[in-house]
Amino acid sequence: MTRFKNILLVFGGNDNDKESLNRAFTLAKSNKAKLTIADVSESVPDKVGEYVDIVSVHDFEKIITEEKVSKIRSLVKRFESRMKLGADVKVLVGKPHIEIIREVLRNGHDLVMKTAEGKGGTKEMLFGSVDVNLMRKCPCPVWMIKPSRSRKYSRILAAVDPDPYDEKTNRLNDVIMELALSLSILEKSELHVVHVWSLFGESTLRGPRFRKTESQMRKLVRDAKKTHKKWLDKMLQKITFGEKKPKIHLIKGDPTTALPRFARRQKIDLIVMGTLCRTGLPGFLIGNTAESAINQANCSVLTVKPEGFISPVTI
């Protein structure tokens, strides 16, 4: 996998980050990529100067930053030695998701990796506000990593939505497949390709205005499934899988619920999916369907922006 050449790992400085560190170093080494590890420190409020008169607010902020850099370097040293790969370390100051995106814009990072803020499971969402803001607004792919005991991804899922009438979506599908296939080869994982489809307007067609019989409705559903299968087959024909034979799943339903439910049942470790902004406001939303599915996910997620996406965050 040689797509990523300038990786940014967002580092929180706790034990959960060890898996992200390992993945970032492994990916950087396999790609011969540059790796930057960054933490974000809160700005020191000016009012602190009212009761901390030992140093200036500016110097206090500088000391905090230097201490964080030192802490990160001590944790990273072991990975640098084992992987024989150096990493740049820096601490950004300000609002986390904004400063991370500005770092991406300033230095041309092509992937952001970060440990998810939550724990996931039935009682707690996996992705926190910083995570969601990055997935919404960061211009490059964002890989949110769920901490786990296993360092290997056994099953990777590519969520695609082939549509012959939408070239932008189809180009996004190609990127999703490229990344999912490359990662499945790197991780020696099963590759699952999932397309969640539906018969548009099915509830209306079943209503009193159309008076369709159950037999007619079954035929409409069968025909719609055949059409979606044809679109999916055509998309997959362009891809050279080699020895990596994917498992193909055509699922009828609402992707908001069907995708995360499938991922849980199949014990998927990583979902690779696209994010689309349909509101006309750049970076305002990642698409209601995508965001709802992500909010219900309980595994790592790699999100990819469509071509031409413009972040609302500026330098």
C-alpha positions in Angstrom: 0.0 0.0 0.0 1.8 3.1 -1.2 -1.0 5.7 -1.3 -0.1 7.5 1.9 3.2 9.4 2.0 2.7 12.0 4.8 0.9 10.5 7.8 -0.2 12.5 10.8 -0.9 10.6 14.0 -2.9 12.5 16.6 -1.6 11.4 20.0 -3.4 11.6 23.3 -0.5 10.3 25.5 -2.3 7.3 27.2 -2.1 3.5 27.0 -4.8 3.3 24.3 -2.5 5.1 21.9 0.0 2.2 21.8 -2.1 0.4 19.2 -2.4 3.6 17.1 1.4 4.1 17.4 2.1 0.6 16.2 -0.3 0.9 13.2 1.1 4.3 12.3 4.7 3.2 12.3 3.8 -0.1 10.5 2.0 1.8 7.8 4.6 4.5 7.5 7.4 1.9 7.1 5.5 -0.2 4.5 4.7 3.0 2.5 8.2 4.6 3.1 6.1 7.6 4.3 6.9 10.5 6.6 5.3 10.2 10.0 4.4 13.1 12.2 3.1 12.6 15.8 1.1 15.5 17.2 -0.7 16.3 20.4 -2.9 19.3 20.9 -2.6 21.5 24.0 -5.2 23.9 25.2 -4.3 27.6 24.9 -3.4 29.1 28.3 -6.1 31.7 29.1 -4.9 35.3 29.6 -6.6 35.3 33.0 -4.1 32.8 34.3 -1.6 35.6 34.5 -3.7 37.1 37.4 -2.6 34.3 39.7 0.5 32.7 38.1 3.1 35.5 38.3 6.2 33.3 38.3 6.3 33.3 34.4 4.4 35.0 31.7 1.4 33.4 30.1 3.4 32.9 26.9 6.3 31.2 28.7 3.9 29.1 30.8 2.3 27.8 27.5 5.8 27.2 26.1 6.8 25.1 29.2 3.6 23.0 29.0 4.3 22.4 25.3 7.9 21.4 25.9 6.9 18.9 28.6 4.3 17.3 26.3 6.9 17.0 23.5 9.3 15.4 25.9 6.7 12.9 27.1 5.7 11.9 23.6 9.3 11.5 22.5 10.0 9.1 25.5 7.0 7.0 24.5 7.8 7.0 20.8 11.5 6.1 21.2 10.8 2.4 21.6 8.8 2.3 18.3 11.5 4.3 16.4 14.1 1.8 17.6 12.1 -1.3 16.8 10.8 -0.1 13.4 14.1 1.7 12.5 12.0 4.7 11.5 12.1 8.3 12.8 9.1 10.4 13.5 8.6 14.2 13.9 7.0 15.2 17.2 5.1 18.4 17.8 2.4 19.9 20.0 -0.2 22.1 18.5 -2.0 24.8 20.6 -5.7 25.6 20.4 -9.0 23.8 19.7 -8.1 20.2 18.9 -10.0 19.4 15.6 -9.3 22.9 14.2 -5.5 22.8 14.9 -5.3 19.2 13.5 -7.0 20.3 10.3 -4.7 23.3 10.1 -1.7 21.1 10.5 -3.0 19.0 7.6 -3.5 22.1 5.4 -0.1 23.6 6.2 1.9 20.5 5.7 0.0 18.4 3.2 -0.7 15.3 5.3 -2.6 12.7 3.3 -3.8 10.6 6.2 -4.9 11.4 9.8 -4.8 8.5 12.3 -6.3 8.9 15.8 -7.4 6.7 18.7 -11.2 6.9 19.1 -12.2 8.9 22.2 -14.9 6.6 23.5 -15.0 2.9 24.4 -17.9 1.7 22.2 -20.1 -1.1 23.2 -23.8 -1.0 24.1 -23.6 1.9 26.6 -21.1 4.3 25.1 -20.5 5.7 21.7 -17.1 5.0 20.3 -16.5 8.4 18.6 -16.3 11.7 20.5 -16.8 15.2 19.3 -13.2 15.7 18.1 -13.4 12.4 16.2 -16.7 13.4 14.4 -15.5 16.9 13.6 -12.4 15.5 12.0 -14.4 13.0 10.0 -16.7 15.8 8.9 -14.2 18.6 8.1 -10.7 17.2 7.6 -9.9 17.2 3.8 -7.8 14.0 3.8 -8.8 10.5 4.9 -9.3 10.0 8.6 -8.6 6.7 10.3 -10.3 6.4 13.7 -8.8 3.4 15.6 -10.7 1.5 18.2 -8.3 0.2 20.9 -8.3 -3.6 21.0 -6.3 -6.5 22.4 -5.4 -7.8 18.9 -3.0 -5.8 16.8 -4.3 -7.5 13.6 -7.5 -6.7 11.7 -9.1 -10.1 10.8 -12.0 -8.6 8.7 -12.1 -5.4 6.8 -15.3 -4.1 5.2 -15.5 -1.8 2.2 -18.9 0.0 2.1 -19.7 1.1 -1.5 -22.6 2.6 -3.3 -22.3 2.1 -7.0 -24.4 4.6 -9.0 -24.1 4.9 -12.8 -25.7 8.3 -12.6 -23.2 9.8 -10.1 -19.6 9.9 -11.3 -18.4 11.6 -8.1 -19.8 8.8 -6.0 -18.3 6.2 -8.3 -14.8 7.8 -8.1 -15.2 7.7 -4.3 -16.1 4.0 -4.5 -12.9 3.4 -6.4 -10.8 5.0 -3.7 -12.7 3.1 -1.0 -11.9 -0.2 -2.7 -8.3 0.7 -3.3 -7.8 1.5 0.4 -9.7 -1.5 1.7 -8.0 -3.9 -0.7 -4.5 -2.5 0.2 -5.1 -2.7 3.9 -6.6 -6.2 3.7 -3.4 -7.3 1.9 -1.2 -5.5 4.5 -3.1 -7.0 7.4 -3.7 -10.4 5.8 -7.4 -9.9 6.5 -10.7 -11.1 5.0 -12.1 -8.4 2.7 -15.9 -7.9 2.7 -17.5 -5.7 0.1 -21.0 -4.4 1.2 -23.6 -2.6 -0.8 -26.8 -1.7 1.0 -29.6 -1.1 -1.4 -33.4 -0.5 -1.3 -36.3 -0.2 -3.7 -36.8 3.6 -3.9 -40.3 4.6 -2.7 -41.2 1.1 -1.7 -43.6 2.2 1.1 -45.4 4.5 -1.4 -45.6 1.8 -4.0 -47.2 -0.5 -1.4 -49.8 2.2 -0.5 -53.4 2.8 -1.7 -52.4 5.1 -4.6 -50.6 2.4 -6.6 -52.6 -0.7 -5.5 -49.7 -3.1 -6.2 -50.4 -6.7 -5.4 -47.9 -8.6 -3.2 -46.8 -10.5 -6.3 -46.1 -7.3 -8.2 -44.2 -5.9 -5.3 -42.0 -9.0 -5.0 -41.2 -8.6 -8.7 -40.3 -5.0 -8.3 -38.0 -5.8 -5.4 -36.3 -8.6 -7.4 -35.8 -6.3 -10.4 -34.3 -3.6 -8.1 -31.9 -6.2 -6.6 -30.8 -7.4 -10.0 -30.2 -3.8 -11.1 -28.1 -3.0 -8.0 -26.2 -6.3 -8.4 -25.4 -5.3 -12.0 -24.1 -2.0 -10.9 -22.0 -3.6 -8.2 -20.6 -6.3 -10.5 -19.6 -3.6 -13.1 -17.8 -1.6 -10.4 -15.9 -4.7 -9.1 -14.9 -5.7 -12.7 -12.5 -2.8 -12.8 -10.5 -4.0 -9.8 -7.6 -6.4 -9.8 -8.0 -8.5 -6.7 -5.3 -11.1 -7.5 -5.3 -13.8 -4.8 -7.4 -11.7 -2.5 -10.9 -12.9 -3.2 -13.5 -10.6 -1.5 -16.7 -11.7 0.0 -19.5 -9.8 -1.7 -22.7 -8.8 0.2 -25.8 -7.2 -1.3 -28.0 -6.2 1.6 -31.5 -4.8 1.4 -32.3 -2.2 3.9 -31.4 1.2 5.3 -27.6 1.7 5.4 -28.0 3.7 8.6 -28.8 0.6 10.5 -28.0 -2.3 8.1 -24.3 -1.4 7.7 -23.4 -1.2 11.5 -25.6 -4.3 12.2 -23.8 -6.3 9.5 -20.4 -5.1 10.9 -21.3 -6.3 14.4 -22.6 -9.7 13.3 -19.6 -10.4 11.1 -17.1 -9.0 13.7 -15.7 -6.5 11.3 -12.5 -4.8 12.7 -12.4 -1.9 10.2 -15.0 -0.2 8.0 -13.7 1.8 5.0 -16.4 4.2 3.8 -17.0 7.4 2.0 -18.4 10.7 3.3 -20.6 12.8 1.1 -21.7 16.4 1.7 -25.2 16.8 0.2 -26.1 20.1 1.9 -24.3 22.4 -0.4 -22.2 23.8 2.5 -18.6 22.6 2.2 -17.7 20.4 5.2 -20.9 21.1 7.1 -22.1 17.5 7.2 -20.6 14.2 6.1 -24.0 13.1 4.9 -26.8 12.0 7.2 -26.6 8.4 6.2 -22.8 8.1 6.7 -22.8 10.0 10.0 -25.7 7.9 11.4 -23.9 4.7 10.4 -20.6 5.9 11.9 -22.4 6.8 15.2 -23.6 3.3 15.5 -20.3 1.6 14.6 -18.3 -0.3 17.2 -15.1 -0.8 15.3 -12.3 1.2 13.7 -13.5 3.4 10.8 -11.5 4.9 7.8 -13.5 7.7 6.2 -12.7 9.1 2.7 -13.8 12.4 1.3 -15.1 12.9 -2.2 -13.0 14.5 -4.9 -13.0 18.3 -4.6 -14.0 18.4 -0.9 -13.2 21.8 0.7 -12.7 22.0 4.4 -14.5 24.9 6.2 -11.4 25.2 8.4 -8.8 27.5 7.0 -5.2 28.2 8.1 
